[in-house]
Amino acid sequence: MRKKITLDGSNLSIENLYRIAIGESPVSLSRSALKKVEKTRKFIEEFIQKDIPIYGVTTGFGKLSNKKIDMDSLGELQKNLVRSHAAGVGDPFSEEEVRAAMAVRINVLLKGFSGVRPIVIETLAEMLNRGVIPYIPEKGSVGASGDLAPSAHLSLVLIGEGKAFYRGELLDGKKALDEAGIKPLDLEAKEGLALLNGTQFMAGIGSYYLFEISNLFRVANITAALSNDVLLGTDKHFDKKIQGVRPHRGQSLVAATILKYLNESELRKSHINCDRVQDAYALRCIPQVYGAVFDTKEYAKSVFEIEINSATDNPLIFPEAGEVISGGNFHGEPVAFVLDFLSIALSGMGAMIERRIERMVNPDLSEGLPPFLVKNPGLNSGFMIAHVTAAALVNQNKIYSHPSSVDSIPTSANKEDHLSMGMNGLLKLREIFKNLKYLVAIELLAGCQALDFRRPYKTSPFLEDIYAKVRETVPFMEKDRNISEDILKVMNLIDERVI
């Protein structure tokens, strides 16, 4: 039986969010959190009766916030909000991505500052656990009042509209709920707004990819160590004394990790007394570059873990203080900056990978390896175009690395006049991550091919084990073949955590 993860609004980790996203763990709801939700709901219902204007509850939205809504139309207002904001376009988010966003939406509503009824959260949890995954177009959010368009498409299914995937089929929202045995909701005052405002998509999906990035980072360190060895690089630049006088945490960690991966390498011992004074930056500066990526990743984790446990809708309700306060917690700038920062870091990492691939295929730089890592070069092209592919990926990553968060286009008749554009930052990061995975796979393939040409010397026992796992799937390239298939096979090894 799959172990449930209890959501309480305050303690959701990146690791547990990932488990929910991939369908490994269902969710349960904290009883104490639901009691707080119920208390807040009772307060907002009483507050509404005082006939005090409350943004988005007894008024219109955005520029229309000066329009008062009749008491008997408050439920219709919320339903209209969901329908009107479902304006997303483009390809749908994957089921894993949507599950991540749903889990965060549930978690933040459980904090008890949003004013929804418990049944709203319970129904979302039922959808998540029973596999009703809303069809949500990926484009349309500017990340300021939160991820309005994608959140609206999610909420449409909750009220029996829109579309959703269920057991591999794309169905009308009502039909998907019916087949899963879930009753659609009639929204009441404040609930549509609470479901739409917030950063749950950029923060939830960003957290999902951060977990994936962490695994890829681990593999990238392995491939960098192998490249260093087959290119006859020294291990002196990983010495802890160097790192100790520039004590960035990531730099020291990467250097120590790669030293461990290279431990007892016969190949290293074979040239230990060579007359080369220094290696190229792509080898010598791995700790400095990859260490900076690690530190960026850790900073991103700290931001995401705050965000996925924060109340980010508007207005927020504070029963103990007797107040309903309109503010800006929905603004995605903290997440938008981090998404852009991660994009820049991963792009820089990919650029260094390409340089090592170039050194392995270029006979002027490879210290005795054959041109393009193949026998009979000329008749065979070997890894020539694999490197060209790497160059294309690096160029594309550089384009994607331009920050989204430096731009702002005012919306809602200039009422919403500064936007984070965090969702576009997320979509760019996703593409950079995919490209980086290709780059790591190409470097690993090239490293294994180069190692074959360094025989009879062996690399370290650890890296020999990695080599063996690759060779179980991808044989040595004796002559030209479809290398695209080889790249995909290695990517599968990465995705399946074989490496």
Summary of the structure (lengths in Angstrom):
residues: 499
radius of gyration: 26.2
end to end distance: 27.4
largest distance: 86.1
contacts: 1810
relative contact order: 0.11
helix: 58%
strand: 7%
